[in-house]
Amino acid sequence: MSYFIFLKDFENLPGSLYRIAENQPDLDSLNINKFDYKIIEDSQENFNNVKYGIKSVEKYINDTITYLDIQTIFANKEDLRLYINYTQTFIKNFIDFNQNHSQFNKWNDYYIQLKNTNLNNIVFPLNKSLEKHFNDSGKSSLSPLQLP
């Protein structure tokens, strides 16, 4: 079972998704106090749809999550480069201050993968998320929403 972590007491409000966790060990490794959040179990399919940028989470009501279909398009290299830089900033902050964390190696490896991504090998416009592109290419794929 996968988990969606929302800001507590933000029921029925868009933008309340905080993190996602693919399984119980990933949930346990998040740097959060679980009592401060609303945690909802959902399917692997819905987790993958959010992870790969196929759907976004609109809101939750009780234990039901509302999803929206989305279309991710990177028109050119610069758009994708900006997204990669943005993502790397969050990952770098995590790896700089969490070297003893159980997921350090996974995120450090992903940071290096992002850093070494050759944008010249990608056909633009890219009509999918970077995470979906990596997955389709057989590479490691992580969503910033999974970051501990």
Helices and strands as residue ranges (DSSP letters): E 2-7, E 17-21, H 24-28, G 34-36, E 37-42, H 44-51, E 55-61, E 64-69, H 77-97, H 104-115, G 119-121, H 130-136, G 144-146
